[in-house]
Amino acid sequence: METLNYNIKTWLATSENKELQNQIMKEEKEYIEKQEILDAIRDGLLEIKRRHQNGEEGITLQQLIDEL
């Protein structure tokens, strides 16, 4: 779902239907959260690829656990 355009947001702000407004905003927020997660996964996979191509070692599972 793309970001709501200005006209729709304006209409929702003046609309009596607050339930509809809340539902749309919730769906938009969920989309943003999912996109942030997918972006983080993509960044991690690109980092693994870069390290593999350069012959660099990553951290071990134990090091990752210790950091958490």
C-alpha positions as CSV (number, residue, x, y, z in Angstrom):
1,M,0.0,0.0,0.0
2,E,1.5,3.3,-1.0
3,T,1.6,6.3,1.2
4,L,-1.8,8.0,1.2
5,N,-1.8,11.1,-0.9
6,Y,-2.7,14.5,0.6
7,N,-6.2,14.6,-0.8
8,I,-7.2,11.3,0.8
9,K,-5.6,12.3,4.1
10,T,-7.4,15.6,4.1
11,W,-10.7,13.9,3.4
12,L,-10.1,11.4,6.2
13,A,-9.3,14.2,8.6
14,T,-12.6,15.8,7.9
15,S,-14.6,12.6,7.7
16,E,-17.0,11.5,10.3
17,N,-15.8,7.9,9.8
18,K,-13.0,7.7,12.3
19,E,-13.1,3.9,12.3
20,L,-12.2,3.9,8.6
21,Q,-9.4,6.4,9.2
22,N,-8.0,4.3,12.0
23,Q,-8.0,1.1,9.9
24,I,-6.2,2.8,7.0
25,M,-3.6,4.3,9.2
26,K,-3.1,0.9,10.9
27,E,-2.6,-0.8,7.6
28,E,-0.1,1.9,6.5
29,K,1.9,1.5,9.7
30,E,2.0,-2.3,9.3
31,Y,3.3,-1.9,5.8
32,I,6.0,0.4,6.9
33,E,7.1,-2.0,9.7
34,K,7.2,-5.0,7.2
35,Q,9.2,-2.9,4.8
36,E,11.7,-2.0,7.5
37,I,12.1,-5.7,8.4
38,L,12.6,-6.7,4.7
39,D,15.2,-3.9,4.3
40,A,17.1,-5.1,7.3
41,I,17.1,-8.7,6.0
42,R,18.3,-7.4,2.6
43,D,21.1,-5.4,4.2
44,G,22.2,-8.5,6.2
45,L,22.3,-10.7,3.1
46,L,24.3,-8.2,1.2
47,E,26.8,-8.0,4.0
48,I,27.2,-11.8,4.0
49,K,27.7,-11.7,0.2
50,R,30.3,-8.9,0.5
51,R,32.2,-10.8,3.1
52,H,32.1,-14.0,1.1
53,Q,33.4,-12.3,-2.0
54,N,36.2,-10.5,-0.1
55,G,37.2,-13.7,1.8
56,E,36.4,-12.0,5.1
57,E,35.2,-14.0,8.1
58,G,32.0,-13.0,9.9
59,I,31.3,-13.4,13.5
60,T,30.6,-16.8,15.0
61,L,27.2,-17.8,16.3
62,Q,28.6,-17.7,19.8
63,Q,29.9,-14.1,19.3
64,L,26.4,-13.1,18.1
65,I,24.8,-14.7,21.1
66,D,27.3,-12.9,23.4
67,E,26.4,-9.6,21.9
68,L,22.7,-10.1,22.6
